[in-house]
Amino acid sequence: MVFGTHNLARAPELLRLAASGGPVVEILDAPAPEGDGGSAAALGAVRELPYVAWVTIQTGCDNSCAFCIVPQVRGPEVSRPPDELVGEVGALAGSGVTEVTLLGQNVNSYGRDITRRRPLFAELLRSVGAVEGIRRVRFTSPHPKDLRPETIAAMAETPEVCPHLHLPLQSGSDRILTAMRRGYTAERYLERLAAARSAVRDLAVTTDIIVGFPGETEDDFEATLEVAAAAGYDSAYTFIFSPRPGTRAAALEDRFVPAEVVADRFERLRVVVERSALARHEARVGRVEEVLVEGPSKRDPAVVAGRTGQNKLVHFAPVPGRPVGAGSYALVEVTGAAPHHLRGDLIEVTAAPRHKVRIPLAVTAG
């Protein structure tokens, strides 16, 4: 079976056709009309857990980052209609979902293909936050060059929008940012980050950083360390440059940075990021945080794990006689901190799960 990115939603049907009738080839030059199985809407929300959902608001990308293959394989940006999205979130809330994450390659340019007159992403944040039953709204990933004041205002003024901003830096060197075709400077990035922190109370900021982009010098990397330290991230996804066939960066083989140099830089960046992460986590000790409970910790089933509005992982011990089910909300007092998580004590459960919980029944022979 051979198919393209514009009809991904038809994959199950195409598989059935291929299984019953031999080879199937279906490649479209543009998204199929609504109702024909080619739209993002046809994919539906992703629900790995019954109380949270990931909703695709946009497919494709209009940017041309040198390291990214998305524009070539997924095409230009295509936004789903706002009313359709709000309706989908409403249906999810009706089934017990309390937290949604809005997904797009560049979410804060959402709606640019629908109209150029209105900041639709900011309006979408407000509309989704107003859906009855939704307690938390997240989104990923925005592009720094498109982080508009309207979006920051919507985050600050909509209580349901989580105080967490994932803002990819990629590099702190203006020379490398230009080579990456990112469309901003380090100074401009920090200005927009400062604007967001000034407006959104208790904002947590995470990022993406690439180490070893072709041509990166020691001075370039030192600039990245300086920006990372100045930004004071809560955490960061750090990546070693990996060439993607078909991208501009993959063709720069003569400028690839030696592996041993990249490894050294990667470790130095980790130290800077974890230093700021630990400092920010230690500043939360003694505070009371509301967490969305995920259930037993994967590493230690004896403790319960949950996430704060800032998307910080919190481990706390259950209290005998006070069950805390997955999907519930609870107040936890933070008692300890590490670079990647917090520790705390349960105070009280503030909201029970809204989704249906299946209870296994023991059946015995009569």
N, C-alpha and C positions, 0 to 999 in steps of 0.2 A: 504494500500500500504506500502510495506517495501522495502527500498533501501539503498544502502551504500554511502559512501562519494566519491567513485571513479566514480559514475555516476550521480552526482548531476545535471549535465546539462540536464539529461533526465527526470527530475522530471515532467515537463509539459506533456510530452508524456505518462509517466507512470500513471499520474493522469487520463488522458483521457482513457487509457486502463482499469484502475480500475473502472472508472465510467460506462464504457460500457460492461465490461465483468467480473466483480467480482474481488476478491483479486489478487494482483500482487506482486510478490517477485522477486527482482533482486539485488543481492549483488555480486560485483566483487572483486577479490583479488588484482587487479592492475588496473591502469587507462586503459580505453578502447583506442584502436588505434585512431590516428587522423581521424576525419571524422565520427567516430561512436558515437559521442555525449558524450564521457566520459572525454575529456580533459578540461584543464582550458580554452583553447581557445574557446571551445564551449559555455562557460558561457558568453563570450563577455564582453565588458567594461560596467561599471556601470555609468549611467549618470542621476543623480538626477536633474542636471541643464544642459541646452544645451551648455554651454561654458566651462564646466569642466568635466573631466572623470577620473575614477579610473580603472586602467588596471592591472589585475592579471598577474604577471610575473612568479609566482612560487606557487606551492601548497605543503602542507606537511611540515615537519620539522625533521631535523636530531639531534636536541638537546634533552636533557633529563632533563629539568628544573623540579624540584620536585613539583612545584605548578601547572604545565600546563598539560592539557589532550590532546593537539593538536597532538603530535606524535602518540598517541594510536588511535585516531579517524580519522586522516587524512593521516597517513602513512608517509613514508620518503619523502624527498624533491624531487620534480619533476619540472624541469625548462622548460619553453616554449622556442622554438628556437628564437634566437635574430632577425633573419630576419622576422619571423612571427610577432614579437612584434613591430618592426619598421614599418612594413606594416600596422598593426592595428592602430598605432598612426597616420600614414599618412592619413588613411581613416578618423579618427576622426578629424584631422586638416582640412581636406577637407569639413567636415560638419559644421565647425565653432568653434570647440573646440580650445581653446588657452592655457589651463592649464591641464596637466595630472599628476596624482599621481600613481607611480608604487607601487604595493602591493605585499607583501609576508610575511610569518611568520618570515623570516630572510632574508631580501632582499639582504644584502651584501654578502651572500653566494650563490647568484644566479649563476647558471652555473656550480657549483661544480660537479653536476651529469652529465654534458655534457663533460667537459674537466677539468683536474686539472692543465693545463699548462698556461692558460690565465686568467687574472682578468676580467671575462666577465661582472661583474656588472659595473665596471668603464667604459668599452667600451660601454655598453648599455646606460649609462647616456649620454655619448658624442653623440651617434647615435640618441637617442631620441631628445636631444637638437638641433640637426642639422635638424630636420624635419621642413620643411617650414610651417609657420603658428603657430608653437608652441612657445609661449613666456615664459612659466613657466613649469618647471619639478620639481615635488616633489617625495619623496619616504618614505615609512614606512613599517615595522620598522626594523632598522638595529640592529645587536647584537654587543655589545662592543668588544667581543673577536674577531670578524671578521671585524672590521673597519680597512681596509687596507690602506696603504699610497696611493695606486693607486686610491681608491675611494675618498679620501680627495683631491687629485690632480685634479680629474675629476670635483669635486664640485667647486674647485677654478678656473679652467680654462674654464669651460663651462658656459657662461653668463646666459643661460636659466635655469640652475639648481639653485633653490632658496637657498639663504643663511640661511637655516633652517635645523637643525639636531635634530631629535628626538632620543635620546640615552638613553634607559631604564637603570636605575641604579638598581632598586629593593631594594637594601640595601647598607648601607655604612659600614657594619660590615663584615670583612673578614670571620669570623666564620659563620655568617648567609649566606653569599654568597656561602661558601663551602656547607652548608646544602642545599641550593637551587640548587646546581649543576650548577652554572652560568659560571664557567670557567675563572674568572678573579678576581683580588683583587681590593680594593678601589684605591690603588695607581696606578695600571695599568689603571683603568678606567679614572682617572684624567689625566694621561699622554696622553692618546689618545684624550681626550677632549681638552687638551692644544694644541696638534698637529693640531687638526681641527680648533681651533680658531686662531692659528698662521697663517694658510694657507688661510682660507676663510674669506674674508673681511666682517665685520659687521655681523658675524654669530650669529643667535639666536639659543639657545639650550633649548629643553624641554625634559622631562623625565617621567618615570613611577617609582613609589616607593610603595612598599607594607609595611604596618604597621602591626605588630603583627604576623609575621611568627612564626610557632611553635618553642618554645625555645628562642625567642627573649628576652634578658634581658635589663635592663635599660642601661647598658654599651653599648650593641649592638645598642640600639636606639640612644644613644648619639653620637655614631660613625656616624650614618645615618644623624643626624642633622649637624654634622661637615662637612661631605662631601657635603651635600646639600648647606650649606653656602659657602663652598669653590668653588663649581661649579657655583654658582650665576645664577641659572636657570631663563629663561624668563617666564616659567610657568611649572607646573608639574601636572600630573594625579596621584593623591594619592589614594590608595586603602587599605581598611581593609581586611586582609587575610580572604579568604573564601575557605573552603576545597572543592575540586572537587573530587567526587567519582572516584576511580581508579588511583589517583595520589599518589606519595610517601608521600607528605605532609599530605594528608587526613588521613593517617594511624597513624599520630603522635598525637593522641587525648590527650595523657597524658602530652603533652608539649604545648597544646593550651594556649594562653595568655588570662587572664580574660578580659571580654568585657569592664569593666570600665577602666582598664589600657590602653587598646587599644584606647579607645575614648579619653583619656587624651593625649596620644602620638600623635594621629591623629591631634588634635587641635594644639599642639606645632609645629608639622611639617608644618601645614598650615601657621602659623605665619612666620616661617623662609622662606618658599617659596614665600609668598606674599611680604615679605620685599624686597627680591632680585628682584622680578618681577616689583614692583613699582619703584625701583631704576633704573632699566634698561629702563623702560618706560619713566620716568622723564628725562632721558638723551637724549631722542628723541625729546623733546619739542623744537620747533624752526626749526626742520629739515623739508625738503620737501620729502614726500614719494609718490611713485607710488602705487596706489591701484587697485586691480581688483574689480570692483563694483559688489555687490551682490543684491542691491536693497534697499527698505525701511527696516529700522531696525525692528526686530521682537518686540522689547520692545517699540519703539517709531517710528511709521510710519512717523512722521514729519521729521526725519533725515534719511540720506542714510548711508548704511554700506558697507564697503569694506575691503579687506585684502591686507597687504603689502607682499613683497617677503618673509619676515621673519614670515609670517602667523599671523601677529598681526591684530586684529580687530580694524578698525578705523570708528568712527561715525563723519559725517560732514553734515552740513545743505546744502540743495540744493539752487542754486542761481536762482531766477526768470528769465525765458527766456533762461536758459542754462540747458536743460534737460540732465540727466546723466542716461543712461539706464543700466540695468543689463547686465554684460558681457563686458562693456566698461572699459577702463583704464583711470585713472585720477590722476593728481598731487594734493596732499593735504598737506597743511602746518600744522604740528602738533602743537596744542595750549594747550593741556591738557593731563594729564595721570592719569590712575587708574591701579590697579593691573591686571585687565583682559582686558583692552581696552585702546585705545587712542581716543582723540577728535581732530578735526581739521577743517580747512577752505578750501573749494574748490578753487584751482587756475585755472586749465584748464583740459579739457578732451583731452587726448593724442591719444586715439584710440577708434573708435566706435565698437560696437559688430559685430562679424563676422558671428554669427549664424542667422538663419532665425527667424524673430520675427513675431508672429501671431497677426494681428490687428483685433479686433472684429468689425464687421460691424453691424450697426443698420438697421434692415429691417422693413419697414413700409408698410402697406397695400396700394396698389395703387388704 
